[in-house]
């Protein structure tokens, strides 16, 4: 559930709001009744064991890395020379 709070509430009750964010609450910050920001908790990273990850990708198609590199080079400008020094 998202709760609206004023800019003043954010300033005066920042500790309480931070603890609410820790619990997963979300906020819309308003200034003069106009929404100006969203405060959302950051999602925690989830560790996936190596064996599980390998099992997930076991059915994935094989990648030919040389062909993949050629495809990328054909689509993306990989010239490391700064643009200012390139010949036109």
PyMOL Python script that loads the backbone (N, CA, C, O; Angstrom):
from pymol import cmd

cmd.read_pdbstr("""\
ATOM      1  N   UNK A   1       0.840  -1.185   0.000  1.00  0.00           N
ATOM      2  CA  UNK A   1       0.000   0.000   0.000  1.00  0.00           C
ATOM      3  C   UNK A   1       0.881   1.242   0.000  1.00  0.00           C
ATOM      4  O   UNK A   1       1.854   1.309   0.751  1.00  0.00           O
ATOM      5  N   UNK A   2       0.554   2.221  -0.829  1.00  0.00           N
ATOM      6  CA  UNK A   2       1.314   3.464  -0.919  1.00  0.00           C
ATOM      7  C   UNK A   2       0.612   4.542  -0.118  1.00  0.00           C
ATOM      8  O   UNK A   2      -0.601   4.731  -0.206  1.00  0.00           O
ATOM      9  N   UNK A   3       1.417   5.242   0.668  1.00  0.00           N
ATOM     10  CA  UNK A   3       0.864   6.293   1.519  1.00  0.00           C
ATOM     11  C   UNK A   3       1.392   7.648   1.068  1.00  0.00           C
ATOM     12  O   UNK A   3       2.581   7.774   0.773  1.00  0.00           O
ATOM     13  N   UNK A   4       0.543   8.658   1.009  1.00  0.00           N
ATOM     14  CA  UNK A   4       0.978  10.016   0.679  1.00  0.00           C
ATOM     15  C   UNK A   4       1.491  10.696   1.936  1.00  0.00           C
ATOM     16  O   UNK A   4       0.873  10.621   2.998  1.00  0.00           O
ATOM     17  N   UNK A   5       2.640  11.367   1.797  1.00  0.00           N
ATOM     18  CA  UNK A   5       3.177  12.178   2.887  1.00  0.00           C
ATOM     19  C   UNK A   5       3.624  13.509   2.309  1.00  0.00           C
ATOM     20  O   UNK A   5       3.980  13.602   1.134  1.00  0.00           O
ATOM     21  N   UNK A   6       3.603  14.533   3.142  1.00  0.00           N
ATOM     22  CA  UNK A   6       4.039  15.851   2.684  1.00  0.00           C
ATOM     23  C   UNK A   6       5.556  15.965   2.820  1.00  0.00           C
ATOM     24  O   UNK A   6       6.204  15.182   3.515  1.00  0.00           O
ATOM     25  N   UNK A   7       6.089  16.959   2.138  1.00  0.00           N
ATOM     26  CA  UNK A   7       7.523  17.238   2.240  1.00  0.00           C
ATOM     27  C   UNK A   7       7.903  17.503   3.698  1.00  0.00           C
ATOM     28  O   UNK A   7       8.966  17.083   4.154  1.00  0.00           O
ATOM     29  N   UNK A   8       7.044  18.190   4.411  1.00  0.00           N
ATOM     30  CA  UNK A   8       7.302  18.511   5.816  1.00  0.00           C
ATOM     31  C   UNK A   8       7.336  17.234   6.663  1.00  0.00           C
ATOM     32  O   UNK A   8       8.195  17.089   7.533  1.00  0.00           O
ATOM     33  N   UNK A   9       6.395  16.304   6.408  1.00  0.00           N
ATOM     34  CA  UNK A   9       6.397  15.026   7.135  1.00  0.00           C
ATOM     35  C   UNK A   9       7.699  14.263   6.888  1.00  0.00           C
ATOM     36  O   UNK A   9       8.274  13.682   7.808  1.00  0.00           O
ATOM     37  N   UNK A  10       8.155  14.273   5.637  1.00  0.00           N
ATOM     38  CA  UNK A  10       9.404  13.586   5.312  1.00  0.00           C
ATOM     39  C   UNK A  10      10.561  14.189   6.100  1.00  0.00           C
ATOM     40  O   UNK A  10      11.401  13.464   6.634  1.00  0.00           O
ATOM     41  N   UNK A  11      10.601  15.500   6.170  1.00  0.00           N
ATOM     42  CA  UNK A  11      11.676  16.179   6.904  1.00  0.00           C
ATOM     43  C   UNK A  11      11.581  15.908   8.410  1.00  0.00           C
ATOM     44  O   UNK A  11      12.582  15.580   9.047  1.00  0.00           O
ATOM     45  N   UNK A  12      10.392  16.043   8.970  1.00  0.00           N
ATOM     46  CA  UNK A  12      10.232  15.932  10.420  1.00  0.00           C
ATOM     47  C   UNK A  12      10.227  14.501  10.935  1.00  0.00           C
ATOM     48  O   UNK A  12      10.647  14.249  12.064  1.00  0.00           O
ATOM     49  N   UNK A  13       9.756  13.556  10.117  1.00  0.00           N
ATOM     50  CA  UNK A  13       9.605  12.172  10.570  1.00  0.00           C
ATOM     51  C   UNK A  13      10.464  11.198   9.761  1.00  0.00           C
ATOM     52  O   UNK A  13      10.069  10.052   9.547  1.00  0.00           O
ATOM     53  N   UNK A  14      11.627  11.649   9.315  1.00  0.00           N
ATOM     54  CA  UNK A  14      12.435  10.817   8.421  1.00  0.00           C
ATOM     55  C   UNK A  14      12.806   9.480   9.046  1.00  0.00           C
ATOM     56  O   UNK A  14      12.819   8.467   8.346  1.00  0.00           O
ATOM     57  N   UNK A  15      13.107   9.445  10.341  1.00  0.00           N
ATOM     58  CA  UNK A  15      13.458   8.180  10.997  1.00  0.00           C
ATOM     59  C   UNK A  15      12.304   7.191  10.966  1.00  0.00           C
ATOM     60  O   UNK A  15      12.490   6.014  10.659  1.00  0.00           O
ATOM     61  N   UNK A  16      11.121   7.675  11.284  1.00  0.00           N
ATOM     62  CA  UNK A  16       9.929   6.821  11.272  1.00  0.00           C
ATOM     63  C   UNK A  16       9.641   6.321   9.854  1.00  0.00           C
ATOM     64  O   UNK A  16       9.268   5.165   9.657  1.00  0.00           O
ATOM     65  N   UNK A  17       9.817   7.199   8.883  1.00  0.00           N
ATOM     66  CA  UNK A  17       9.576   6.818   7.491  1.00  0.00           C
ATOM     67  C   UNK A  17      10.594   5.789   7.028  1.00  0.00           C
ATOM     68  O   UNK A  17      10.235   4.851   6.317  1.00  0.00           O
ATOM     69  N   UNK A  18      11.860   5.942   7.414  1.00  0.00           N
ATOM     70  CA  UNK A  18      12.894   4.970   7.046  1.00  0.00           C
ATOM     71  C   UNK A  18      12.577   3.591   7.634  1.00  0.00           C
ATOM     72  O   UNK A  18      12.760   2.573   6.966  1.00  0.00           O
ATOM     73  N   UNK A  19      12.105   3.560   8.873  1.00  0.00           N
ATOM     74  CA  UNK A  19      11.743   2.271   9.482  1.00  0.00           C
ATOM     75  C   UNK A  19      10.555   1.638   8.742  1.00  0.00           C
ATOM     76  O   UNK A  19      10.491   0.419   8.589  1.00  0.00           O
ATOM     77  N   UNK A  20       9.626   2.470   8.291  1.00  0.00           N
ATOM     78  CA  UNK A  20       8.482   1.962   7.523  1.00  0.00           C
ATOM     79  C   UNK A  20       8.956   1.412   6.179  1.00  0.00           C
ATOM     80  O   UNK A  20       8.442   0.395   5.711  1.00  0.00           O
ATOM     81  N   UNK A  21       9.926   2.070   5.558  1.00  0.00           N
ATOM     82  CA  UNK A  21      10.504   1.560   4.313  1.00  0.00           C
ATOM     83  C   UNK A  21      11.154   0.207   4.556  1.00  0.00           C
ATOM     84  O   UNK A  21      11.038  -0.694   3.725  1.00  0.00           O
ATOM     85  N   UNK A  22      11.836   0.054   5.681  1.00  0.00           N
ATOM     86  CA  UNK A  22      12.443  -1.233   6.042  1.00  0.00           C
ATOM     87  C   UNK A  22      11.393  -2.335   6.126  1.00  0.00           C
ATOM     88  O   UNK A  22      11.679  -3.498   5.840  1.00  0.00           O
ATOM     89  N   UNK A  23      10.183  -1.965   6.518  1.00  0.00           N
ATOM     90  CA  UNK A  23       9.089  -2.942   6.609  1.00  0.00           C
ATOM     91  C   UNK A  23       8.387  -3.160   5.274  1.00  0.00           C
ATOM     92  O   UNK A  23       7.465  -3.971   5.181  1.00  0.00           O
ATOM     93  N   UNK A  24       8.821  -2.436   4.234  1.00  0.00           N
ATOM     94  CA  UNK A  24       8.238  -2.632   2.909  1.00  0.00           C
ATOM     95  C   UNK A  24       7.191  -1.616   2.503  1.00  0.00           C
ATOM     96  O   UNK A  24       6.594  -1.742   1.434  1.00  0.00           O
ATOM     97  N   UNK A  25       6.958  -0.619   3.327  1.00  0.00           N
ATOM     98  CA  UNK A  25       5.956   0.398   2.975  1.00  0.00           C
ATOM     99  C   UNK A  25       6.496   1.314   1.875  1.00  0.00           C
ATOM    100  O   UNK A  25       7.707   1.458   1.704  1.00  0.00           O
ATOM    101  N   UNK A  26       5.568   1.933   1.131  1.00  0.00           N
ATOM    102  CA  UNK A  26       5.918   2.830   0.035  1.00  0.00           C
ATOM    103  C   UNK A  26       5.262   4.181   0.279  1.00  0.00           C
ATOM    104  O   UNK A  26       4.220   4.272   0.928  1.00  0.00           O
ATOM    105  N   UNK A  27       5.890   5.234  -0.252  1.00  0.00           N
ATOM    106  CA  UNK A  27       5.376   6.583  -0.026  1.00  0.00           C
ATOM    107  C   UNK A  27       5.411   7.409  -1.305  1.00  0.00           C
ATOM    108  O   UNK A  27       6.284   7.234  -2.155  1.00  0.00           O
ATOM    109  N   UNK A  28       4.441   8.316  -1.422  1.00  0.00           N
ATOM    110  CA  UNK A  28       4.455   9.381  -2.426  1.00  0.00           C
ATOM    111  C   UNK A  28       4.645  10.666  -1.637  1.00  0.00           C
ATOM    112  O   UNK A  28       3.866  10.965  -0.732  1.00  0.00           O
ATOM    113  N   UNK A  29       5.686  11.430  -1.979  1.00  0.00           N
ATOM    114  CA  UNK A  29       5.955  12.693  -1.299  1.00  0.00           C
ATOM    115  C   UNK A  29       5.296  13.804  -2.107  1.00  0.00           C
ATOM    116  O   UNK A  29       5.459  13.885  -3.325  1.00  0.00           O
ATOM    117  N   UNK A  30       4.545  14.663  -1.408  1.00  0.00           N
ATOM    118  CA  UNK A  30       3.869  15.777  -2.079  1.00  0.00           C
ATOM    119  C   UNK A  30       4.413  17.106  -1.579  1.00  0.00           C
ATOM    120  O   UNK A  30       4.861  17.237  -0.440  1.00  0.00           O
ATOM    121  N   UNK A  31       4.358  18.085  -2.473  1.00  0.00           N
ATOM    122  CA  UNK A  31       4.701  19.463  -2.097  1.00  0.00           C
ATOM    123  C   UNK A  31       3.549  20.327  -2.570  1.00  0.00           C
ATOM    124  O   UNK A  31       3.247  20.367  -3.763  1.00  0.00           O
ATOM    125  N   UNK A  32       2.912  21.009  -1.656  1.00  0.00           N
ATOM    126  CA  UNK A  32       1.726  21.814  -1.962  1.00  0.00           C
ATOM    127  C   UNK A  32       0.656  20.970  -2.646  1.00  0.00           C
ATOM    128  O   UNK A  32      -0.035  21.440  -3.550  1.00  0.00           O
ATOM    129  N   UNK A  33       0.525  19.715  -2.205  1.00  0.00           N
ATOM    130  CA  UNK A  33      -0.500  18.824  -2.724  1.00  0.00           C
ATOM    131  C   UNK A  33      -0.163  18.159  -4.052  1.00  0.00           C
ATOM    132  O   UNK A  33      -0.954  17.368  -4.567  1.00  0.00           O
ATOM    133  N   UNK A  34       1.001  18.472  -4.611  1.00  0.00           N
ATOM    134  CA  UNK A  34       1.410  17.917  -5.904  1.00  0.00           C
ATOM    135  C   UNK A  34       2.461  16.826  -5.670  1.00  0.00           C
ATOM    136  O   UNK A  34       3.459  17.086  -4.999  1.00  0.00           O
ATOM    137  N   UNK A  35       2.268  15.615  -6.202  1.00  0.00           N
ATOM    138  CA  UNK A  35       3.261  14.550  -6.035  1.00  0.00           C
ATOM    139  C   UNK A  35       4.584  14.942  -6.698  1.00  0.00           C
ATOM    140  O   UNK A  35       4.609  15.378  -7.849  1.00  0.00           O
ATOM    141  N   UNK A  36       5.683  14.778  -5.952  1.00  0.00           N
ATOM    142  CA  UNK A  36       6.999  15.136  -6.491  1.00  0.00           C
ATOM    143  C   UNK A  36       7.998  13.981  -6.433  1.00  0.00           C
ATOM    144  O   UNK A  36       9.025  14.029  -7.111  1.00  0.00           O
ATOM    145  N   UNK A  37       7.721  12.948  -5.643  1.00  0.00           N
ATOM    146  CA  UNK A  37       8.681  11.847  -5.527  1.00  0.00           C
ATOM    147  C   UNK A  37       7.993  10.594  -5.015  1.00  0.00           C
ATOM    148  O   UNK A  37       6.927  10.642  -4.402  1.00  0.00           O
ATOM    149  N   UNK A  38       8.652   9.459  -5.293  1.00  0.00           N
ATOM    150  CA  UNK A  38       8.216   8.177  -4.756  1.00  0.00           C
ATOM    151  C   UNK A  38       9.344   7.626  -3.904  1.00  0.00           C
ATOM    152  O   UNK A  38      10.512   7.708  -4.285  1.00  0.00           O
ATOM    153  N   UNK A  39       9.004   7.072  -2.766  1.00  0.00           N
ATOM    154  CA  UNK A  39       9.981   6.376  -1.920  1.00  0.00           C
ATOM    155  C   UNK A  39       9.574   4.914  -1.879  1.00  0.00           C
ATOM    156  O   UNK A  39       8.486   4.568  -1.418  1.00  0.00           O
ATOM    157  N   UNK A  40      10.461   4.067  -2.366  1.00  0.00           N
ATOM    158  CA  UNK A  40      10.203   2.629  -2.410  1.00  0.00           C
ATOM    159  C   UNK A  40      11.356   1.896  -1.753  1.00  0.00           C
ATOM    160  O   UNK A  40      12.508   2.298  -1.912  1.00  0.00           O
ATOM    161  N   UNK A  41      11.075   0.835  -1.021  1.00  0.00           N
ATOM    162  CA  UNK A  41      12.167   0.051  -0.449  1.00  0.00           C
ATOM    163  C   UNK A  41      12.971  -0.618  -1.561  1.00  0.00           C
ATOM    164  O   UNK A  41      12.411  -1.008  -2.586  1.00  0.00           O
ATOM    165  N   UNK A  42      14.256  -0.748  -1.363  1.00  0.00           N
ATOM    166  CA  UNK A  42      15.108  -1.445  -2.323  1.00  0.00           C
ATOM    167  C   UNK A  42      14.918  -2.935  -2.121  1.00  0.00           C
ATOM    168  O   UNK A  42      14.918  -3.435  -0.996  1.00  0.00           O
ATOM    169  N   UNK A  43      14.756  -3.631  -3.234  1.00  0.00           N
ATOM    170  CA  UNK A  43      14.596  -5.080  -3.141  1.00  0.00           C
ATOM    171  C   UNK A  43      15.908  -5.714  -2.699  1.00  0.00           C
ATOM    172  O   UNK A  43      16.985  -5.372  -3.188  1.00  0.00           O
ATOM    173  N   UNK A  44      15.792  -6.618  -1.789  1.00  0.00           N
ATOM    174  CA  UNK A  44      16.960  -7.349  -1.299  1.00  0.00           C
ATOM    175  C   UNK A  44      17.391  -8.359  -2.351  1.00  0.00           C
ATOM    176  O   UNK A  44      16.552  -8.994  -2.990  1.00  0.00           O
ATOM    177  N   UNK A  45      18.696  -8.508  -2.530  1.00  0.00           N
ATOM    178  CA  UNK A  45      19.199  -9.509  -3.459  1.00  0.00           C
ATOM    179  C   UNK A  45      19.013 -10.895  -2.863  1.00  0.00           C
ATOM    180  O   UNK A  45      19.131 -11.098  -1.654  1.00  0.00           O
ATOM    181  N   UNK A  46      18.724 -11.821  -3.727  1.00  0.00           N
ATOM    182  CA  UNK A  46      18.528 -13.195  -3.293  1.00  0.00           C
ATOM    183  C   UNK A  46      19.679 -14.030  -3.843  1.00  0.00           C
ATOM    184  O   UNK A  46      19.927 -14.033  -5.049  1.00  0.00           O
ATOM    185  N   UNK A  47      20.375 -14.728  -2.971  1.00  0.00           N
ATOM    186  CA  UNK A  47      21.480 -15.586  -3.380  1.00  0.00           C
ATOM    187  C   UNK A  47      20.917 -16.860  -3.997  1.00  0.00           C
ATOM    188  O   UNK A  47      20.047 -17.515  -3.422  1.00  0.00           O
ATOM    189  N   UNK A  48      21.430 -17.197  -5.179  1.00  0.00           N
ATOM    190  CA  UNK A  48      21.030 -18.436  -5.841  1.00  0.00           C
ATOM    191  C   UNK A  48      22.260 -19.337  -5.864  1.00  0.00           C
ATOM    192  O   UNK A  48      23.284 -18.958  -6.433  1.00  0.00           O
ATOM    193  N   UNK A  49      22.184 -20.513  -5.263  1.00  0.00           N
ATOM    194  CA  UNK A  49      23.330 -21.420  -5.253  1.00  0.00           C
ATOM    195  C   UNK A  49      23.763 -21.789  -6.677  1.00  0.00           C
ATOM    196  O   UNK A  49      22.936 -21.887  -7.583  1.00  0.00           O
ATOM    197  N   UNK A  50      25.064 -21.990  -6.855  1.00  0.00           N
ATOM    198  CA  UNK A  50      25.642 -22.291  -8.163  1.00  0.00           C
ATOM    199  C   UNK A  50      24.956 -23.480  -8.833  1.00  0.00           C
ATOM    200  O   UNK A  50      24.626 -23.417 -10.017  1.00  0.00           O
ATOM    201  N   UNK A  51      24.741 -24.552  -8.093  1.00  0.00           N
ATOM    202  CA  UNK A  51      24.119 -25.747  -8.672  1.00  0.00           C
ATOM    203  C   UNK A  51      22.719 -25.446  -9.209  1.00  0.00           C
ATOM    204  O   UNK A  51      22.331 -25.954 -10.260  1.00  0.00           O
ATOM    205  N   UNK A  52      21.971 -24.624  -8.487  1.00  0.00           N
ATOM    206  CA  UNK A  52      20.624 -24.247  -8.926  1.00  0.00           C
ATOM    207  C   UNK A  52      20.694 -23.427 -10.211  1.00  0.00           C
ATOM    208  O   UNK A  52      19.908 -23.636 -11.135  1.00  0.00           O
ATOM    209  N   UNK A  53      21.635 -22.502 -10.259  1.00  0.00           N
ATOM    210  CA  UNK A  53      21.801 -21.655 -11.430  1.00  0.00           C
ATOM    211  C   UNK A  53      22.182 -22.488 -12.653  1.00  0.00           C
ATOM    212  O   UNK A  53      21.643 -22.286 -13.742  1.00  0.00           O
ATOM    213  N   UNK A  54      23.105 -23.415 -12.468  1.00  0.00           N
ATOM    214  CA  UNK A  54      23.506 -24.289 -13.575  1.00  0.00           C
ATOM    215  C   UNK A  54      22.319 -25.111 -14.076  1.00  0.00           C
ATOM    216  O   UNK A  54      22.173 -25.328 -15.279  1.00  0.00           O
ATOM    217  N   UNK A  55      21.485 -25.560 -13.162  1.00  0.00           N
ATOM    218  CA  UNK A  55      20.304 -26.338 -13.546  1.00  0.00           C
ATOM    219  C   UNK A  55      19.323 -25.477 -14.349  1.00  0.00           C
ATOM    220  O   UNK A  55      18.713 -25.952 -15.307  1.00  0.00           O
ATOM    221  N   UNK A  56      19.179 -24.224 -13.957  1.00  0.00           N
ATOM    222  CA  UNK A  56      18.286 -23.308 -14.659  1.00  0.00           C
ATOM    223  C   UNK A  56      18.732 -23.132 -16.110  1.00  0.00           C
ATOM    224  O   UNK A  56      17.908 -23.119 -17.024  1.00  0.00           O
ATOM    225  N   UNK A  57      20.056 -22.994 -16.314  1.00  0.00           N
ATOM    226  CA  UNK A  57      20.578 -22.736 -17.652  1.00  0.00           C
ATOM    227  C   UNK A  57      20.919 -24.001 -18.433  1.00  0.00           C
ATOM    228  O   UNK A  57      21.370 -23.913 -19.575  1.00  0.00           O
ATOM    229  N   UNK A  58      20.716 -25.157 -17.850  1.00  0.00           N
ATOM    230  CA  UNK A  58      21.053 -26.410 -18.520  1.00  0.00           C
ATOM    231  C   UNK A  58      20.338 -26.549 -19.870  1.00  0.00           C
ATOM    232  O   UNK A  58      20.926 -27.059 -20.823  1.00  0.00           O
ATOM    233  N   UNK A  59      19.102 -26.111 -19.963  1.00  0.00           N
ATOM    234  CA  UNK A  59      18.333 -26.245 -21.196  1.00  0.00           C
ATOM    235  C   UNK A  59      18.511 -25.078 -22.162  1.00  0.00           C
ATOM    236  O   UNK A  59      17.891 -25.065 -23.225  1.00  0.00           O
ATOM    237  N   UNK A  60      19.339 -24.104 -21.816  1.00  0.00           N
ATOM    238  CA  UNK A  60      19.532 -22.944 -22.688  1.00  0.00           C
ATOM    239  C   UNK A  60      20.309 -23.342 -23.939  1.00  0.00           C
ATOM    240  O   UNK A  60      21.125 -24.263 -23.893  1.00  0.00           O
ATOM    241  N   UNK A  61      20.064 -22.657 -25.053  1.00  0.00           N
ATOM    242  CA  UNK A  61      20.789 -22.990 -26.279  1.00  0.00           C
ATOM    243  C   UNK A  61      22.276 -22.641 -26.169  1.00  0.00           C
ATOM    244  O   UNK A  61      22.658 -21.740 -25.423  1.00  0.00           O
ATOM    245  N   UNK A  62      23.101 -23.362 -26.919  1.00  0.00           N
ATOM    246  CA  UNK A  62      24.537 -23.109 -26.952  1.00  0.00           C
ATOM    247  C   UNK A  62      24.803 -21.778 -27.652  1.00  0.00           C
ATOM    248  O   UNK A  62      24.123 -21.427 -28.617  1.00  0.00           O
ATOM    249  N   UNK A  63      25.796 -21.041 -27.158  1.00  0.00           N
ATOM    250  CA  UNK A  63      26.173 -19.769 -27.773  1.00  0.00           C
ATOM    251  C   UNK A  63      27.547 -19.915 -28.405  1.00  0.00           C
ATOM    252  O   UNK A  63      28.506 -20.311 -27.743  1.00  0.00           O
ATOM    253  N   UNK A  64      27.636 -19.590 -29.699  1.00  0.00           N
ATOM    254  CA  UNK A  64      28.925 -19.550 -30.390  1.00  0.00           C
ATOM    255  C   UNK A  64      29.502 -18.164 -30.116  1.00  0.00           C
ATOM    256  O   UNK A  64      29.065 -17.181 -30.715  1.00  0.00           O
ATOM    257  N   UNK A  65      30.480 -18.080 -29.214  1.00  0.00           N
ATOM    258  CA  UNK A  65      30.962 -16.784 -28.747  1.00  0.00           C
ATOM    259  C   UNK A  65      31.678 -16.002 -29.845  1.00  0.00           C
ATOM    260  O   UNK A  65      31.620 -14.772 -29.848  1.00  0.00           O
ATOM    261  N   UNK A  66      32.352 -16.679 -30.777  1.00  0.00           N
ATOM    262  CA  UNK A  66      32.997 -15.963 -31.884  1.00  0.00           C
ATOM    263  C   UNK A  66      31.945 -15.304 -32.775  1.00  0.00           C
ATOM    264  O   UNK A  66      32.106 -14.153 -33.183  1.00  0.00           O
ATOM    265  N   UNK A  67      30.871 -16.032 -33.076  1.00  0.00           N
ATOM    266  CA  UNK A  67      29.797 -15.463 -33.890  1.00  0.00           C
ATOM    267  C   UNK A  67      29.078 -14.356 -33.128  1.00  0.00           C
ATOM    268  O   UNK A  67      28.710 -13.337 -33.713  1.00  0.00           O
ATOM    269  N   UNK A  68      28.878 -14.548 -31.843  1.00  0.00           N
ATOM    270  CA  UNK A  68      28.240 -13.534 -31.002  1.00  0.00           C
ATOM    271  C   UNK A  68      29.046 -12.237 -31.051  1.00  0.00           C
ATOM    272  O   UNK A  68      28.477 -11.154 -31.190  1.00  0.00           O
ATOM    273  N   UNK A  69      30.376 -12.349 -30.938  1.00  0.00           N
ATOM    274  CA  UNK A  69      31.251 -11.176 -30.970  1.00  0.00           C
ATOM    275  C   UNK A  69      31.150 -10.476 -32.328  1.00  0.00           C
ATOM    276  O   UNK A  69      31.093  -9.247 -32.386  1.00  0.00           O
ATOM    277  N   UNK A  70      31.129 -11.246 -33.416  1.00  0.00           N
ATOM    278  CA  UNK A  70      30.991 -10.663 -34.755  1.00  0.00           C
ATOM    279  C   UNK A  70      29.667  -9.916 -34.880  1.00  0.00           C
ATOM    280  O   UNK A  70      29.612  -8.823 -35.445  1.00  0.00           O
ATOM    281  N   UNK A  71      28.609 -10.509 -34.353  1.00  0.00           N
ATOM    282  CA  UNK A  71      27.298  -9.867 -34.417  1.00  0.00           C
ATOM    283  C   UNK A  71      27.293  -8.550 -33.642  1.00  0.00           C
ATOM    284  O   UNK A  71      26.752  -7.549 -34.111  1.00  0.00           O
ATOM    285  N   UNK A  72      27.892  -8.558 -32.467  1.00  0.00           N
ATOM    286  CA  UNK A  72      27.956  -7.333 -31.655  1.00  0.00           C
ATOM    287  C   UNK A  72      28.770  -6.271 -32.373  1.00  0.00           C
ATOM    288  O   UNK A  72      28.350  -5.117 -32.456  1.00  0.00           O
ATOM    289  N   UNK A  73      29.947  -6.655 -32.899  1.00  0.00           N
ATOM    290  CA  UNK A  73      30.803  -5.693 -33.601  1.00  0.00           C
ATOM    291  C   UNK A  73      30.112  -5.095 -34.822  1.00  0.00           C
ATOM    292  O   UNK A  73      30.353  -3.938 -35.166  1.00  0.00           O
ATOM    293  N   UNK A  74      29.262  -5.869 -35.474  1.00  0.00           N
ATOM    294  CA  UNK A  74      28.546  -5.371 -36.640  1.00  0.00           C
ATOM    295  C   UNK A  74      27.483  -4.336 -36.252  1.00  0.00           C
ATOM    296  O   UNK A  74      27.129  -3.478 -37.061  1.00  0.00           O
ATOM    297  N   UNK A  75      26.980  -4.416 -35.026  1.00  0.00           N
ATOM    298  CA  UNK A  75      25.901  -3.529 -34.599  1.00  0.00           C
ATOM    299  C   UNK A  75      26.359  -2.330 -33.774  1.00  0.00           C
ATOM    300  O   UNK A  75      25.696  -1.293 -33.761  1.00  0.00           O
ATOM    301  N   UNK A  76      27.495  -2.470 -33.084  1.00  0.00           N
ATOM    302  CA  UNK A  76      27.915  -1.447 -32.129  1.00  0.00           C
ATOM    303  C   UNK A  76      29.259  -0.876 -32.546  1.00  0.00           C
ATOM    304  O   UNK A  76      30.158  -1.616 -32.947  1.00  0.00           O
ATOM    305  N   UNK A  77      29.397   0.451 -32.449  1.00  0.00           N
ATOM    306  CA  UNK A  77      30.669   1.111 -32.752  1.00  0.00           C
ATOM    307  C   UNK A  77      31.622   0.861 -31.593  1.00  0.00           C
ATOM    308  O   UNK A  77      31.443   1.411 -30.506  1.00  0.00           O
ATOM    309  N   UNK A  78      32.637   0.032 -31.824  1.00  0.00           N
ATOM    310  CA  UNK A  78      33.561  -0.352 -30.760  1.00  0.00           C
ATOM    311  C   UNK A  78      34.911   0.369 -30.879  1.00  0.00           C
ATOM    312  O   UNK A  78      35.872  -0.037 -30.227  1.00  0.00           O
ATOM    313  N   UNK A  79      35.006   1.421 -31.690  1.00  0.00           N
ATOM    314  CA  UNK A  79      36.264   2.132 -31.873  1.00  0.00           C
ATOM    315  C   UNK A  79      36.630   2.866 -30.583  1.00  0.00           C
ATOM    316  O   UNK A  79      35.897   3.759 -30.158  1.00  0.00           O
ATOM    317  N   UNK A  80      37.768   2.500 -29.946  1.00  0.00           N
ATOM    318  CA  UNK A  80      38.136   3.127 -28.677  1.00  0.00           C
ATOM    319  C   UNK A  80      38.722   4.525 -28.832  1.00  0.00           C
ATOM    320  O   UNK A  80      38.944   5.205 -27.830  1.00  0.00           O
ATOM    321  N   UNK A  81      38.981   4.980 -30.075  1.00  0.00           N
ATOM    322  CA  UNK A  81      39.538   6.306 -30.292  1.00  0.00           C
ATOM    323  C   UNK A  81      38.506   7.365 -29.912  1.00  0.00           C
ATOM    324  O   UNK A  81      37.358   7.288 -30.349  1.00  0.00           O
ATOM    325  N   UNK A  82      38.900   8.361 -29.101  1.00  0.00           N
ATOM    326  CA  UNK A  82      37.940   9.421 -28.753  1.00  0.00           C
ATOM    327  C   UNK A  82      37.388  10.069 -30.022  1.00  0.00           C
ATOM    328  O   UNK A  82      38.125  10.254 -30.990  1.00  0.00           O
ATOM    329  N   UNK A  83      36.127  10.408 -30.029  1.00  0.00           N
ATOM    330  CA  UNK A  83      35.475  10.962 -31.212  1.00  0.00           C
ATOM    331  C   UNK A  83      36.180  12.205 -31.750  1.00  0.00           C
ATOM    332  O   UNK A  83      36.225  12.434 -32.958  1.00  0.00           O
ATOM    333  N   UNK A  84      36.727  12.999 -30.836  1.00  0.00           N
ATOM    334  CA  UNK A  84      37.379  14.244 -31.250  1.00  0.00           C
ATOM    335  C   UNK A  84      38.601  13.961 -32.132  1.00  0.00           C
ATOM    336  O   UNK A  84      38.988  14.819 -32.925  1.00  0.00           O
ATOM    337  N   UNK A  85      39.217  12.773 -32.010  1.00  0.00           N
ATOM    338  CA  UNK A  85      40.427  12.456 -32.752  1.00  0.00           C
ATOM    339  C   UNK A  85      40.180  11.574 -33.970  1.00  0.00           C
ATOM    340  O   UNK A  85      41.127  11.249 -34.686  1.00  0.00           O
ATOM    341  N   UNK A  86      38.951  11.182 -34.221  1.00  0.00           N
ATOM    342  CA  UNK A  86      38.651  10.337 -35.367  1.00  0.00           C
ATOM    343  C   UNK A  86      38.687  11.147 -36.641  1.00  0.00           C
ATOM    344  O   UNK A  86      38.293  12.314 -36.665  1.00  0.00           O
ATOM    345  N   UNK A  87      39.166  10.513 -37.709  1.00  0.00           N
ATOM    346  CA  UNK A  87      39.157  11.175 -39.022  1.00  0.00           C
ATOM    347  C   UNK A  87      37.751  11.137 -39.584  1.00  0.00           C
ATOM    348  O   UNK A  87      37.035  10.144 -39.449  1.00  0.00           O
ATOM    349  N   UNK A  88      37.380  12.200 -40.196  1.00  0.00           N
ATOM    350  CA  UNK A  88      36.032  12.278 -40.767  1.00  0.00           C
ATOM    351  C   UNK A  88      36.087  12.271 -42.252  1.00  0.00           C
ATOM    352  O   UNK A  88      35.048  12.330 -42.908  1.00  0.00           O
TER     353      UNK A  88
END
""", "prot")
cmd.dss("prot")
cmd.show_as("cartoon", "prot")
cmd.util.cbc("prot")
cmd.orient("prot")
